[in-house]
Each structure stands twice: as C-alpha cells, then as structure tokens.
C-alpha cells in the first residue's frame, strides 16, 4: 500500500536515430494513474535513462513519495537499484 509502480520502456531504431519512450503509472491495486511519452532523435542509452528520470519527476510532481521502477534496461535498473523513498 502507498507505492506507485511505473513501467517504462524505450526503443531506438539505429544508434543516433529516431527514439521513443513511454511510462505508465499504476497504484497499489493496479489502478491506472497516468502516463507519459516522448519521441525524438537521440541514442538508446539516453532513451532509457530519460524515461526513468521523467518517471521520477512526474511521480514527485504529483506528490507520490514511494516509487517502484520497472524496466528492461539492466543499466537503468542498476543505477536505480535501491528503493527510493523521497522525504
């Protein structure tokens, strides 16, 4: 209870080509809360990291302080591996 889960995923066509990422926020009983998306030109690492950063920014701006990140990037998972509880 009290946790917000956000799933993020990014995709890149080629190294410095078209990229996109999307995030989906759900509450403790899988209730839809919101989402975000972005398209542009960058590389795949930028796409994955910015997806996580935007998810944290949107969550905090909406007043959520217990955040659970789920993504398929091992680099992003390691960077944000410990539970983040914002005071």
N, C-alpha and C positions, 0 to 999 in steps of 0.2 A: 504494500500500500504506500502511496505517496511518491512512487517513482514514475518518471516519464521515460519511455523507451523510444529511441529514434533509430530507424533503419536508414542507412544511406548507401548509395551506390553511385559510382562514376564510370564513365566509359569514354574512351578516346579512339578515334579512327586510326590515326597514324601518330607518330611522335609529336609533331607540332601542328596538329590539325584540329579539326572540329571535336570539341569535348562537350560532355553534358554530365550533370549530376543531379540527383534528386534525394530528398529526405522526407520521411514520413514519421509523424509523431503519434504515439498511442499512449493511453493512460494505463492504469494498473489493471483494468478489466478489459483491455484491448479496445477501448473506446477511441475512435478517431478524434484527434485534436487538431491537426493541421499538417501542412506540407510546404516544401519549397523546391524550386528547381532553377537551373542555370544552364545556358548554352553559350559557348564562345570558342575562342581558339587559344589553346594552351597545351601543356603536356599532361600525361596521365597521372603523374605524381601530384601535380598541382590540383588536378580534379579531385582526387581522393582526399587530400588534406583540406582543401577549401570546403568540401562537403561536410567534413567533421567540424571545422571551425564555424561554419554557418549554422549547423545544428545546435552547437553550444550557444551561439549568440541569440538565435531565435528562442531557445528554451529559457535562457536567463532573462531576456527581454519580456517574456510572457509570465515571469515570476516563478518558474519551476526551478527548484534547487537540488533535486535528486535526479540525476540524469544517467541513463544507460544507453551506451552507444553500441550498435551492432552494424558491422560492415564486413566486406570480404577482402579488405586490404590488410595484409599482415603488418606492413609498416605503420599504418594508421592505428591498428589495434595495439601494437607495442607502444606507440607514442602516447596513447591514452589508456594504458592497461590498468591502472589503479582506479578504484571508484572515485568519482569526482562529486563531492558534495559542496556546493557553494554556500558560504555563510550568509 
